[in-house]
């Protein structure tokens, strides 16, 4: 699965998809895709990511308390 880093606009390869949809995890293990060389995996905060289309990640992926109205 690929997502887009909000600040840089670079694509990010998600190493474990289950960590993206888990609202209890604030960061995920991912690898940036820019340049010709394969980048090292690093921890990235989920609030810095969005879908490649520019759409935000679903609230249920980010907030464990998503069912309660804020």
HELIX and SHEET records of a PDB file:
HELIX    1   1 UNK A   17  UNK A   21  1                                   5    
HELIX    2   2 UNK A   46  UNK A   48  5                                   3    
HELIX    3   3 UNK A   59  UNK A   62  1                                   4    
SHEET    1   A 5 UNK A  42  UNK A  45  0                                        
SHEET    2   A 5 UNK A  27  UNK A  33 -1                                        
SHEET    3   A 5 UNK A  11  UNK A  14 -1                                        
SHEET    4   A 5 UNK A   2  UNK A   5 -1                                        
SHEET    5   A 5 UNK A  49  UNK A  50 -1                                        
END                                                                             
